[in-house]
Amino acid sequence: MRYFRYFWNEDFNGRGTSMHFYAVNENSREVERQVEIYADATVLAYDQGHVHDDDGMLADQLWDFDDSLADEIDEATFREAERLRPTNR
């Protein structure tokens, strides 16, 4: 598993900018877990048990390790984001 963080510098539904965190299976390149933290404190989380809802969805494109604009992070940093209470659950 590899972990990434990406800053989205656009407002989404009036929530402000956001930081997106991804856990990516290194072999299949599928995003397995995803956390989105918005400027207004909204936290959205997606995984295989909660793939989509009215607010968004788990990334459905294979991760391109060579062409990603996201920063690779360590597992502990991803887990810190994952510990936040999602507002979409």
N, CA, C and O atoms as a printed pandas DataFrame, in Angstrom:
     atom_number atom_name residue_name chain_id  residue_number  x_coord  y_coord  z_coord
0              1         N          MET        A               1    0.850   -1.175    0.000
1              2        CA          MET        A               1    0.000    0.000    0.000
2              3         C          MET        A               1    0.895    1.237    0.000
3              4         O          MET        A               1    1.893    1.306    0.718
4              5         N          ARG        A               2    0.514    2.204   -0.820
5              6        CA          ARG        A               2    1.209    3.490   -0.838
6              7         C          ARG        A               2    0.186    4.575   -0.531
7              8         O          ARG        A               2   -1.003    4.419   -0.807
8              9         N          TYR        A               3    0.658    5.671    0.040
9             10        CA          TYR        A               3   -0.232    6.720    0.541
10            11         C          TYR        A               3    0.133    8.063   -0.077
11            12         O          TYR        A               3    1.307    8.382   -0.270
12            13         N          PHE        A               4   -0.912    8.850   -0.386
13            14        CA          PHE        A               4   -0.713   10.125   -1.067
14            15         C          PHE        A               4   -1.631   11.192   -0.497
15            16         O          PHE        A               4   -2.678   10.898    0.080
16            17         N          ARG        A               5   -1.210   12.437   -0.674
17            18        CA          ARG        A               5   -1.989   13.603   -0.239
18            19         C          ARG        A               5   -1.985   14.612   -1.385
19            20         O          ARG        A               5   -0.964   14.849   -2.030
20            21         N          TYR        A               6   -3.162   15.196   -1.618
21            22        CA          TYR        A               6   -3.294   16.163   -2.704
22            23         C          TYR        A               6   -4.145   17.337   -2.243
23            24         O          TYR        A               6   -5.247   17.139   -1.731
24            25         N          PHE        A               7   -3.645   18.562   -2.420
25            26        CA          PHE        A               7   -4.398   19.764   -2.084
26            27         C          PHE        A               7   -5.226   20.184   -3.284
27            28         O          PHE        A               7   -4.693   20.413   -4.370
28            29         N          TRP        A               8   -6.527   20.284   -3.082
29            30        CA          TRP        A               8   -7.455   20.699   -4.135
30            31         C          TRP        A               8   -7.761   22.166   -3.901
31            32         O          TRP        A               8   -8.448   22.512   -2.939
32            33         N          ASN        A               9   -7.260   23.031   -4.768
33            34        CA          ASN        A               9   -7.356   24.481   -4.573
34            35         C          ASN        A               9   -8.585   25.079   -5.252
35            36         O          ASN        A               9   -8.511   26.141   -5.869
36            37         N          GLU        A              10   -9.706   24.391   -5.130
37            38        CA          GLU        A              10  -10.970   24.892   -5.663
38            39         C          GLU        A              10  -12.060   24.665   -4.634
39            40         O          GLU        A              10  -12.027   23.700   -3.871
40            41         N          ASP        A              11  -13.020   25.566   -4.626
41            42        CA          ASP        A              11  -14.155   25.415   -3.723
42            43         C          ASP        A              11  -15.073   24.313   -4.248
43            44         O          ASP        A              11  -15.338   24.240   -5.448
44            45         N          PHE        A              12  -15.556   23.456   -3.347
45            46        CA          PHE        A              12  -16.489   22.402   -3.725
46            47         C          PHE        A              12  -17.761   22.560   -2.910
47            48         O          PHE        A              12  -17.743   22.378   -1.693
48            49         N          ASN        A              13  -18.854   22.892   -3.561
49            50        CA          ASN        A              13  -20.167   23.030   -2.918
50            51         C          ASN        A              13  -20.153   23.990   -1.725
51            52         O          ASN        A              13  -20.855   23.764   -0.739
52            53         N          GLY        A              14  -19.364   25.049   -1.811
53            54        CA          GLY        A              14  -19.310   26.024   -0.729
54            55         C          GLY        A              14  -18.533   25.571    0.490
55            56         O          GLY        A              14  -18.588   26.221    1.534
56            57         N          ARG        A              15  -17.813   24.470    0.377
57            58        CA          ARG        A              15  -17.050   23.941    1.513
58            59         C          ARG        A              15  -15.628   24.474    1.565
59            60         O          ARG        A              15  -14.923   24.274    2.554
60            61         N          GLY        A              16  -15.211   25.138    0.528
61            62        CA          GLY        A              16  -13.849   25.669    0.476
62            63         C          GLY        A              16  -12.887   24.683   -0.145
63            64         O          GLY        A              16  -13.296   23.672   -0.716
64            65         N          THR        A              17  -11.619   24.980   -0.031
65            66        CA          THR        A              17  -10.575   24.104   -0.571
66            67         C          THR        A              17  -10.520   22.820    0.257
67            68         O          THR        A              17  -11.163   22.706    1.300
68            69         N          SER        A              18   -9.737   21.861   -0.232
69            70        CA          SER        A              18   -9.706   20.580    0.486
70            71         C          SER        A              18   -8.370   19.878    0.316
71            72         O          SER        A              18   -7.618   20.128   -0.626
72            73         N          MET        A              19   -8.106   18.990    1.267
73            74        CA          MET        A              19   -6.947   18.114    1.220
74            75         C          MET        A              19   -7.484   16.700    1.070
75            76         O          MET        A              19   -8.324   16.264    1.858
76            77         N          HIS        A              20   -7.001   15.979    0.059
77            78        CA          HIS        A              20   -7.456   14.618   -0.217
78            79         C          HIS        A              20   -6.328   13.646    0.116
79            80         O          HIS        A              20   -5.169   13.869   -0.231
80            81         N          PHE        A              21   -6.692   12.575    0.790
81            82        CA          PHE        A              21   -5.740   11.545    1.182
82            83         C          PHE        A              21   -6.168   10.230    0.531
83            84         O          PHE        A              21   -7.352    9.892    0.523
84            85         N          TYR        A              22   -5.194    9.487   -0.019
85            86        CA          TYR        A              22   -5.491    8.258   -0.741
86            87         C          TYR        A              22   -4.592    7.126   -0.255
87            88         O          TYR        A              22   -3.391    7.314   -0.059
88            89         N          ALA        A              23   -5.185    5.945   -0.061
89            90        CA          ALA        A              23   -4.432    4.710    0.167
90            91         C          ALA        A              23   -4.576    3.896   -1.108
91            92         O          ALA        A              23   -5.682    3.508   -1.483
92            93         N          VAL        A              24   -3.454    3.637   -1.772
93            94        CA          VAL        A              24   -3.466    3.022   -3.101
94            95         C          VAL        A              24   -2.769    1.667   -3.051
95            96         O          VAL        A              24   -1.643    1.549   -2.568
96            97         N          ASN        A              25   -3.455    0.651   -3.557
97            98        CA          ASN        A              25   -2.867   -0.673   -3.668
98            99         C          ASN        A              25   -1.751   -0.609   -4.710
99           100         O          ASN        A              25   -1.986   -0.282   -5.873
100          101         N          GLU        A              26   -0.553   -0.923   -4.276
101          102        CA          GLU        A              26    0.599   -0.770   -5.159
102          103         C          GLU        A              26    0.552   -1.714   -6.368
103          104         O          GLU        A              26    1.067   -1.372   -7.433
104          105         N          ASN        A              27   -0.048   -2.878   -6.219
105          106        CA          ASN        A              27   -0.102   -3.850   -7.317
106          107         C          ASN        A              27   -1.231   -3.559   -8.301
107          108         O          ASN        A              27   -1.009   -3.541   -9.512
108          109         N          SER        A              28   -2.439   -3.331   -7.791
109          110        CA          SER        A              28   -3.584   -3.117   -8.679
110          111         C          SER        A              28   -3.736   -1.654   -9.090
111          112         O          SER        A              28   -4.436   -1.353  -10.057
112          113         N          ARG        A              29   -3.077   -0.733   -8.357
113          114        CA          ARG        A              29   -3.161    0.716   -8.560
114          115         C          ARG        A              29   -4.551    1.272   -8.249
115          116         O          ARG        A              29   -4.859    2.402   -8.626
116          117         N          GLU        A              30   -5.387    0.496   -7.571
117          118        CA          GLU        A              30   -6.717    0.953   -7.184
118          119         C          GLU        A              30   -6.652    1.729   -5.871
119          120         O          GLU        A              30   -5.927    1.357   -4.948
120          121         N          VAL        A              31   -7.421    2.812   -5.806
121          122        CA          VAL        A              31   -7.560    3.552   -4.551
122          123         C          VAL        A              31   -8.476    2.718   -3.668
123          124         O          VAL        A              31   -9.621    2.454   -4.037
124          125         N          GLU        A              32   -7.985    2.302   -2.509
125          126        CA          GLU        A              32   -8.775    1.459   -1.608
126          127         C          GLU        A              32   -9.467    2.263   -0.518
127          128         O          GLU        A              32  -10.554    1.901   -0.068
128          129         N          ARG        A              33   -8.831    3.362   -0.090
129          130        CA          ARG        A              33   -9.431    4.223    0.946
130          131         C          ARG        A              33   -9.119    5.662    0.589
131          132         O          ARG        A              33   -8.065    5.968    0.032
132          133         N          GLN        A              34  -10.050    6.537    0.918
133          134        CA          GLN        A              34   -9.910    7.946    0.548
134          135         C          GLN        A              34  -10.556    8.805    1.623
135          136         O          GLN        A              34  -11.647    8.492    2.100
136          137         N          VAL        A              35   -9.883    9.892    2.006
137          138        CA          VAL        A              35  -10.408   10.854    2.974
138          139         C          VAL        A              35  -10.258   12.240    2.375
139          140         O          VAL        A              35   -9.204   12.582    1.838
140          141         N          GLU        A              36  -11.316   13.038    2.469
141          142        CA          GLU        A              36  -11.304   14.416    1.976
142          143         C          GLU        A              36  -11.626   15.343    3.147
143          144         O          GLU        A              36  -12.653   15.179    3.805
144          145         N          ILE        A              37  -10.757   16.307    3.405
145          146        CA          ILE        A              37  -10.947   17.246    4.510
146          147         C          ILE        A              37  -11.092   18.639    3.913
147          148         O          ILE        A              37  -10.188   19.132    3.239
148          149         N          TYR        A              38  -12.247   19.275    4.168
149          150        CA          TYR        A              38  -12.572   20.573    3.577
150          151         C          TYR        A              38  -12.341   21.703    4.568
151          152         O          TYR        A              38  -12.311   21.490    5.780
152          153         N          ALA        A              39  -12.177   22.907    4.032
153          154        CA          ALA        A              39  -11.911   24.094    4.843
154          155         C          ALA        A              39  -13.004   24.351    5.870
155          156         O          ALA        A              39  -12.725   24.904    6.934
156          157         N          ASP        A              40  -14.250   23.959    5.573
157          158        CA          ASP        A              40  -15.349   24.188    6.512
158          159         C          ASP        A              40  -15.477   23.074    7.550
159          160         O          ASP        A              40  -16.476   23.016    8.267
160          161         N          ALA        A              41  -14.476   22.185    7.642
161          162        CA          ALA        A              41  -14.403   21.070    8.597
162          163         C          ALA        A              41  -15.218   19.852    8.178
163          164         O          ALA        A              41  -15.317   18.900    8.951
164          165         N          THR        A              42  -15.797   19.848    6.997
165          166        CA          THR        A              42  -16.442   18.648    6.473
166          167         C          THR        A              42  -15.376   17.594    6.200
167          168         O          THR        A              42  -14.332   17.891    5.619
168          169         N          VAL        A              43  -15.643   16.375    6.617
169          170        CA          VAL        A              43  -14.739   15.254    6.354
170          171         C          VAL        A              43  -15.548   14.169    5.646
171          172         O          VAL        A              43  -16.553   13.692    6.174
172          173         N          LEU        A              44  -15.110   13.786    4.463
173          174        CA          LEU        A              44  -15.756   12.717    3.706
174          175         C          LEU        A              44  -14.789   11.546    3.611
175          176         O          LEU        A              44  -13.594   11.741    3.390
176          177         N          ALA        A              45  -15.303   10.329    3.779
177          178        CA          ALA        A              45  -14.454    9.137    3.716
178          179         C          ALA        A              45  -15.133    8.080    2.850
179          180         O          ALA        A              45  -16.342    7.865    2.928
180          181         N          TYR        A              46  -14.324    7.433    2.031
181          182        CA          TYR        A              46  -14.818    6.399    1.123
182          183         C          TYR        A              46  -13.888    5.195    1.155
183          184         O          TYR        A              46  -12.675    5.331    1.319
184          185         N          ASP        A              47  -14.473    4.029    0.998
185          186        CA          ASP        A              47  -13.727    2.778    0.898
186          187         C          ASP        A              47  -14.640    1.762    0.226
187          188         O          ASP        A              47  -15.719    2.121   -0.245
188          189         N          GLN        A              48  -14.227    0.504    0.173
189          190        CA          GLN        A              48  -15.033   -0.511   -0.503
190          191         C          GLN        A              48  -16.389   -0.731    0.170
191          192         O          GLN        A              48  -17.331   -1.191   -0.475
192          193         N          GLY        A              49  -16.494   -0.409    1.454
193          194        CA          GLY        A              49  -17.761   -0.539    2.163
194          195         C          GLY        A              49  -18.668    0.667    2.012
195          196         O          GLY        A              49  -19.856    0.592    2.324
196          197         N          HIS        A              50  -18.130    1.768    1.541
197          198        CA          HIS        A              50  -18.884    3.015    1.331
198          199         C          HIS        A              50  -18.284    3.692    0.096
199          200         O          HIS        A              50  -17.460    4.600    0.205
200          201         N          VAL        A              51  -18.714    3.235   -1.065
201          202        CA          VAL        A              51  -18.091    3.640   -2.331
202          203         C          VAL        A              51  -18.555    5.011   -2.789
203          204         O          VAL        A              51  -17.760    5.771   -3.343
204          205         N          HIS        A              52  -19.819    5.347   -2.575
205          206        CA          HIS        A              52  -20.319    6.650   -3.020
206          207         C          HIS        A              52  -21.529    7.067   -2.204
207          208         O          HIS        A              52  -22.168    6.251   -1.539
208          209         N          ASP        A              53  -21.827    8.352   -2.269
209          210        CA          ASP        A              53  -23.011    8.928   -1.648
210          211         C          ASP        A              53  -23.327   10.231   -2.377
211          212         O          ASP        A              53  -22.752   10.501   -3.432
212          213         N          ASP        A              54  -24.224   11.032   -1.836
213          214        CA          ASP        A              54  -24.609   12.279   -2.499
214          215         C          ASP        A              54  -23.480   13.307   -2.564
215          216         O          ASP        A              54  -23.540   14.233   -3.372
216          217         N          ASP        A              55  -22.453   13.156   -1.726
217          218        CA          ASP        A              55  -21.355   14.125   -1.670
218          219         C          ASP        A              55  -20.177   13.778   -2.565
219          220         O          ASP        A              55  -19.390   14.656   -2.918
220          221         N          GLY        A              56  -20.044   12.513   -2.937
221          222        CA          GLY        A              56  -18.898   12.133   -3.740
222          223         C          GLY        A              56  -18.754   10.632   -3.860
223          224         O          GLY        A              56  -19.714    9.879   -3.699
224          225         N          MET        A              57  -17.516   10.209   -4.152
225          226        CA          MET        A              57  -17.276    8.785   -4.362
226          227         C          MET        A              57  -15.796    8.455   -4.231
227          228         O          MET        A              57  -14.928    9.325   -4.307
228          229         N          LEU        A              58  -15.540    7.168   -4.032
229          230        CA          LEU        A              58  -14.188    6.653   -4.038
230          231         C          LEU        A              58  -13.624    6.799   -5.453
231          232         O          LEU        A              58  -14.315    6.519   -6.432
232          233         N          ALA        A              59  -12.377    7.233   -5.555
233          234        CA          ALA        A              59  -11.754    7.382   -6.874
234          235         C          ALA        A              59  -11.901    6.080   -7.651
235          236         O          ALA        A              59  -11.626    5.000   -7.128
236          237         N          ASP        A              60  -12.334    6.190   -8.897
237          238        CA          ASP        A              60  -12.576    4.983   -9.698
238          239         C          ASP        A              60  -11.574    4.808  -10.842
239          240         O          ASP        A              60  -11.733    3.912  -11.670
240          241         N          GLN        A              61  -10.572    5.635  -10.891
241          242        CA          GLN        A              61   -9.529    5.518  -11.908
242          243         C          GLN        A              61   -8.291    4.883  -11.287
243          244         O          GLN        A              61   -7.993    5.108  -10.114
244          245         N          LEU        A              62   -7.578    4.098  -12.066
245          246        CA          LEU        A              62   -6.333    3.520  -11.576
246          247         C          LEU        A              62   -5.326    4.636  -11.335
247          248         O          LEU        A              62   -5.242    5.593  -12.105
248          249         N          TRP        A              63   -4.573    4.501  -10.267
249          250        CA          TRP        A              63   -3.588    5.511   -9.881
250          251         C          TRP        A              63   -2.382    5.428  -10.805
251          252         O          TRP        A              63   -1.854    4.344  -11.053
252          253         N          ASP        A              64   -1.951    6.568  -11.308
253          254        CA          ASP        A              64   -0.756    6.629  -12.137
254          255         C          ASP        A              64    0.397    7.121  -11.272
255          256         O          ASP        A              64    0.544    8.322  -11.043
256          257         N          PHE        A              65    1.208    6.193  -10.796
257          258        CA          PHE        A              65    2.303    6.551   -9.895
258          259         C          PHE        A              65    3.302    7.499  -10.548
259          260         O          PHE        A              65    3.938    8.294   -9.857
260          261         N          ASP        A              66    3.448    7.426  -11.866
261          262        CA          ASP        A              66    4.430    8.246  -12.562
262          263         C          ASP        A              66    3.926    9.644  -12.901
263          264         O          ASP        A              66    4.725   10.552  -13.130
264          265         N          ASP        A              67    2.623    9.823  -12.936
265          266        CA          ASP        A              67    2.060   11.088  -13.390
266          267         C          ASP        A              67    1.201   11.764  -12.329
267          268         O          ASP        A              67    0.391   12.630  -12.660
268          269         N          SER        A              68    1.354   11.400  -11.097
269          270        CA          SER        A              68    0.526   11.953  -10.030
270          271         C          SER        A              68    1.076   13.298   -9.558
271          272         O          SER        A              68    2.285   13.462   -9.399
272          273         N          LEU        A              69    0.183   14.249   -9.337
273          274        CA          LEU        A              69    0.565   15.542   -8.762
274          275         C          LEU        A              69    0.515   15.499   -7.238
275          276         O          LEU        A              69    0.864   16.473   -6.571
276          277         N          ALA        A              70    0.083   14.376   -6.697
277          278        CA          ALA        A              70   -0.021   14.226   -5.249
278          279         C          ALA        A              70    1.348   13.933   -4.643
279          280         O          ALA        A              70    2.240   13.395   -5.300
280          281         N          ASP        A              71    1.487   14.301   -3.377
281          282        CA          ASP        A              71    2.712   14.013   -2.633
282          283         C          ASP        A              71    2.579   12.664   -1.953
283          284         O          ASP        A              71    1.541   12.365   -1.363
284          285         N          GLU        A              72    3.610   11.856   -2.027
285          286        CA          GLU        A              72    3.577   10.589   -1.293
286          287         C          GLU        A              72    3.827   10.890    0.182
287          288         O          GLU        A              72    4.700   11.686    0.530
288          289         N          ILE        A              73    3.049   10.240    1.038
289          290        CA          ILE        A              73    3.140   10.438    2.484
290          291         C          ILE        A              73    3.309    9.079    3.154
291          292         O          ILE        A              73    3.185    8.042    2.503
292          293         N          ASP        A              74    3.593    9.084    4.454
293          294        CA          ASP        A              74    3.720    7.811    5.157
294          295         C          ASP        A              74    2.353    7.350    5.680
295          296         O          ASP        A              74    1.391    8.117    5.714
296          297         N          GLU        A              75    2.298    6.101    6.078
297          298        CA          GLU        A              75    1.048    5.508    6.544
298          299         C          GLU        A              75    0.501    6.233    7.769
299          300         O          GLU        A              75   -0.711    6.406    7.895
300          301         N          ALA        A              76    1.383    6.657    8.673
301          302        CA          ALA        A              76    0.937    7.341    9.891
302          303         C          ALA        A              76    0.197    8.636    9.557
303          304         O          ALA        A              76   -0.807    8.956   10.194
304          305         N          THR        A              77    0.677    9.373    8.577
305          306        CA          THR        A              77    0.013   10.617    8.167
306          307         C          THR        A              77   -1.359   10.312    7.589
307          308         O          THR        A              77   -2.323   11.022    7.877
308          309         N          PHE        A              78   -1.461    9.267    6.777
309          310        CA          PHE        A              78   -2.762    8.878    6.236
310          311         C          PHE        A              78   -3.708    8.489    7.360
311          312         O          PHE        A              78   -4.867    8.903    7.362
312          313         N          ARG        A              79   -3.238    7.712    8.301
313          314        CA          ARG        A              79   -4.091    7.234    9.401
314          315         C          ARG        A              79   -4.575    8.389   10.282
315          316         O          ARG        A              79   -5.677    8.325   10.829
316          317         N          GLU        A              80   -3.771    9.435   10.425
317          318        CA          GLU        A              80   -4.233   10.621   11.169
318          319         C          GLU        A              80   -5.474   11.206   10.506
319          320         O          GLU        A              80   -6.441   11.545   11.188
320          321         N          ALA        A              81   -5.452   11.326    9.194
321          322        CA          ALA        A              81   -6.614   11.840    8.462
322          323         C          ALA        A              81   -7.777   10.863    8.581
323          324         O          ALA        A              81   -8.927   11.279    8.722
324          325         N          GLU        A              82   -7.487    9.589    8.525
325          326        CA          GLU        A              82   -8.533    8.565    8.575
326          327         C          GLU        A              82   -9.220    8.507    9.930
327          328         O          GLU        A              82  -10.364    8.062   10.025
328          329         N          ARG        A              83   -8.535    8.952   10.985
329          330        CA          ARG        A              83   -9.124    8.931   12.332
330          331         C          ARG        A              83  -10.180   10.016   12.541
331          332         O          ARG        A              83  -10.981    9.927   13.472
332          333         N          LEU        A              84  -10.187   11.030   11.690
333          334        CA          LEU        A              84  -11.192   12.080   11.829
334          335         C          LEU        A              84  -12.578   11.502   11.576
335          336         O          LEU        A              84  -12.742   10.580   10.778
336          337         N          ARG        A              85  -13.552   12.045   12.250
337          338        CA          ARG        A              85  -14.923   11.527   12.114
338          339         C          ARG        A              85  -15.545   12.021   10.810
339          340         O          ARG        A              85  -15.767   13.221   10.650
340          341         N          PRO        A              86  -15.827   11.115    9.881
341          342        CA          PRO        A              86  -16.436   11.546    8.610
342          343         C          PRO        A              86  -17.866   12.011    8.805
343          344         O          PRO        A              86  -18.613   11.455    9.610
344          345         N          THR        A              87  -18.231   13.031    8.064
345          346        CA          THR        A              87  -19.587   13.579    8.158
346          347         C          THR        A              87  -20.543   12.877    7.207
347          348         O          THR        A              87  -21.743   13.150    7.232
348          349         N          ASN        A              88  -20.041   11.984    6.375
349          350        CA          ASN        A              88  -20.896   11.270    5.422
350          351         C          ASN        A              88  -21.147    9.823    5.816
351          352         O          ASN        A              88  -21.465    8.994    4.964
352          353         N          ARG        A              89  -21.008    9.516    7.084
353          354        CA          ARG        A              89  -21.266    8.153    7.559
354          355         C          ARG        A              89  -22.281    8.174    8.682
355          356         O          ARG        A              89  -22.632    7.122    9.216
